[in-house]
Amino acid sequence: MKTRCSVPAKLILSGEHAVLYHCPALSMAIDLTTYCDCTYSPSATDSFTIELTDFHEKHNIPAALWLSMASEAEVRFELFKQNTGPIQAVLSKPIDLILVTLYHFNLLFPIKQGA
């Protein structure tokens, strides 16, 4: 099964963090579409592959490692919220954001693993 989604890029003209403080911001969609292709193939191994073509990266990640990496990022985020860790430590690589996003998606809609 293959799924493709696309989103336009956005350009923030003013107030990137203003909305956190209930103030207005100005942004607009721009014609710089990003695509995400997801292909599900039954497998005997619990792993998945993520290819970030814009970053020239490809990752094959076992499910257990993914859950561990995402959980560690969540802990680092909690440390940041408690002012005991730097924001730069929460997500250090482009793949980190995808792993955490999939982690939260999996909490709401469990991803089928294995064969």
C-alpha positions as a Markdown table, in Angstrom:
| # | Residue | x | y | z |
|---|---|---|---|---|
| 1 | Met | 0.0 | 0.0 | 0.0 |
| 2 | Lys | 1.4 | 3.4 | -0.9 |
| 3 | Thr | 0.2 | 6.8 | 0.4 |
| 4 | Arg | 1.4 | 10.2 | -0.8 |
| 5 | Cys | 0.7 | 13.5 | 1.0 |
| 6 | Ser | 1.8 | 16.9 | 0.0 |
| 7 | Val | 1.9 | 20.3 | 1.8 |
| 8 | Pro | 2.9 | 23.7 | 0.6 |
| 9 | Ala | 5.7 | 25.5 | 2.4 |
| 10 | Lys | 5.0 | 28.6 | 4.5 |
| 11 | Leu | 6.7 | 31.9 | 4.7 |
| 12 | Ile | 6.5 | 33.6 | 8.0 |
| 13 | Leu | 6.6 | 37.3 | 7.4 |
| 14 | Ser | 6.2 | 38.5 | 11.0 |
| 15 | Gly | 5.6 | 37.1 | 14.5 |
| 16 | Glu | 7.0 | 33.5 | 14.3 |
| 17 | His | 6.7 | 33.1 | 18.0 |
| 18 | Ala | 4.1 | 35.8 | 18.6 |
| 19 | Val | 1.3 | 33.3 | 18.4 |
| 20 | Leu | 2.6 | 31.5 | 21.5 |
| 21 | Tyr | 1.7 | 34.7 | 23.4 |
| 22 | His | -1.7 | 35.1 | 21.7 |
| 23 | Cys | -0.5 | 37.9 | 19.4 |
| 24 | Pro | -1.0 | 38.1 | 15.6 |
| 25 | Ala | 1.4 | 36.8 | 13.1 |
| 26 | Leu | 1.5 | 37.1 | 9.3 |
| 27 | Ser | 2.4 | 34.1 | 7.1 |
| 28 | Met | 1.5 | 32.8 | 3.7 |
| 29 | Ala | 1.7 | 29.5 | 1.7 |
| 30 | Ile | 4.3 | 29.5 | -1.0 |
| 31 | Asp | 4.6 | 27.2 | -4.1 |
| 32 | Leu | 7.4 | 25.0 | -2.7 |
| 33 | Thr | 5.5 | 21.8 | -2.2 |
| 34 | Thr | 6.9 | 19.1 | 0.0 |
| 35 | Tyr | 5.9 | 15.5 | -0.6 |
| 36 | Cys | 5.9 | 12.5 | 1.7 |
| 37 | Asp | 5.5 | 9.0 | 0.2 |
| 38 | Cys | 4.8 | 6.1 | 2.6 |
| 39 | Thr | 4.8 | 2.6 | 1.4 |
| 40 | Tyr | 3.7 | -0.3 | 3.6 |
| 41 | Ser | 5.1 | -3.7 | 2.7 |
| 42 | Pro | 4.5 | -6.7 | 5.1 |
| 43 | Ser | 7.9 | -7.9 | 6.4 |
| 44 | Ala | 9.3 | -10.4 | 8.8 |
| 45 | Thr | 11.3 | -7.6 | 10.5 |
| 46 | Asp | 9.8 | -4.8 | 12.5 |
| 47 | Ser | 11.6 | -1.9 | 10.8 |
| 48 | Phe | 10.9 | 0.9 | 8.4 |
| 49 | Thr | 12.8 | 3.0 | 6.0 |
| 50 | Ile | 12.7 | 6.8 | 5.8 |
| 51 | Glu | 14.3 | 8.6 | 2.9 |
| 52 | Leu | 14.9 | 12.4 | 3.2 |
| 53 | Thr | 15.8 | 13.2 | -0.4 |
| 54 | Asp | 16.3 | 16.9 | 0.2 |
| 55 | Phe | 18.9 | 16.0 | 2.8 |
| 56 | His | 20.4 | 13.1 | 0.9 |
| 57 | Glu | 19.7 | 10.7 | 3.8 |
| 58 | Lys | 18.1 | 7.3 | 4.0 |
| 59 | His | 17.5 | 5.5 | 7.3 |
| 60 | Asn | 16.4 | 1.9 | 8.0 |
| 61 | Ile | 15.3 | 1.9 | 11.6 |
| 62 | Pro | 14.2 | -1.1 | 13.7 |
| 63 | Ala | 10.9 | -0.4 | 15.5 |
| 64 | Ala | 12.4 | -0.9 | 18.9 |
| 65 | Leu | 15.2 | 1.7 | 18.2 |
| 66 | Trp | 12.7 | 4.1 | 16.8 |
| 67 | Leu | 10.6 | 4.0 | 20.0 |
| 68 | Ser | 13.7 | 4.4 | 22.1 |
| 69 | Met | 15.0 | 7.4 | 20.1 |
| 70 | Ala | 11.6 | 9.1 | 20.1 |
| 71 | Ser | 11.2 | 8.5 | 23.9 |
| 72 | Glu | 14.6 | 9.9 | 24.5 |
| 73 | Ala | 13.7 | 13.1 | 22.5 |
| 74 | Glu | 10.5 | 13.4 | 24.6 |
| 75 | Val | 12.6 | 13.2 | 27.8 |
| 76 | Arg | 15.0 | 15.9 | 26.4 |
| 77 | Phe | 11.9 | 18.1 | 25.6 |
| 78 | Glu | 10.6 | 17.7 | 29.2 |
| 79 | Leu | 14.1 | 18.8 | 30.5 |
| 80 | Phe | 13.9 | 21.8 | 28.2 |
| 81 | Lys | 10.4 | 22.7 | 29.5 |
| 82 | Gln | 11.8 | 22.5 | 33.1 |
| 83 | Asn | 14.7 | 24.8 | 32.2 |
| 84 | Thr | 17.2 | 22.1 | 32.8 |
| 85 | Gly | 18.2 | 21.3 | 29.2 |
| 86 | Pro | 18.9 | 23.4 | 26.1 |
| 87 | Ile | 16.4 | 23.5 | 23.2 |
| 88 | Gln | 19.3 | 22.5 | 20.8 |
| 89 | Ala | 19.5 | 19.1 | 22.5 |
| 90 | Val | 15.8 | 18.2 | 21.9 |
| 91 | Leu | 16.1 | 17.5 | 18.1 |
| 92 | Ser | 19.6 | 17.4 | 16.7 |
| 93 | Lys | 19.1 | 15.9 | 13.3 |
| 94 | Pro | 16.4 | 16.2 | 10.6 |
| 95 | Ile | 15.4 | 12.6 | 11.2 |
| 96 | Asp | 14.6 | 13.3 | 14.9 |
| 97 | Leu | 11.5 | 15.4 | 14.1 |
| 98 | Ile | 10.1 | 12.6 | 11.8 |
| 99 | Leu | 10.7 | 10.0 | 14.5 |
| 100 | Val | 9.0 | 12.0 | 17.1 |
| 101 | Thr | 6.1 | 12.8 | 14.8 |
| 102 | Leu | 5.7 | 9.1 | 13.9 |
| 103 | Tyr | 5.8 | 8.3 | 17.6 |
| 104 | His | 2.9 | 10.6 | 18.4 |
| 105 | Phe | 1.0 | 9.4 | 15.3 |
| 106 | Asn | 1.5 | 5.8 | 16.5 |
| 107 | Leu | 0.0 | 6.7 | 19.9 |
| 108 | Leu | -3.3 | 7.8 | 18.1 |
| 109 | Phe | -3.3 | 5.3 | 15.2 |
| 110 | Pro | -1.0 | 2.3 | 16.0 |
| 111 | Ile | 1.2 | 1.4 | 13.0 |
| 112 | Lys | 0.9 | -2.2 | 12.0 |
| 113 | Gln | 4.2 | -4.0 | 12.5 |
| 114 | Gly | 5.6 | -7.2 | 11.1 |
| 115 | Ala | 4.1 | -9.7 | 8.7 |
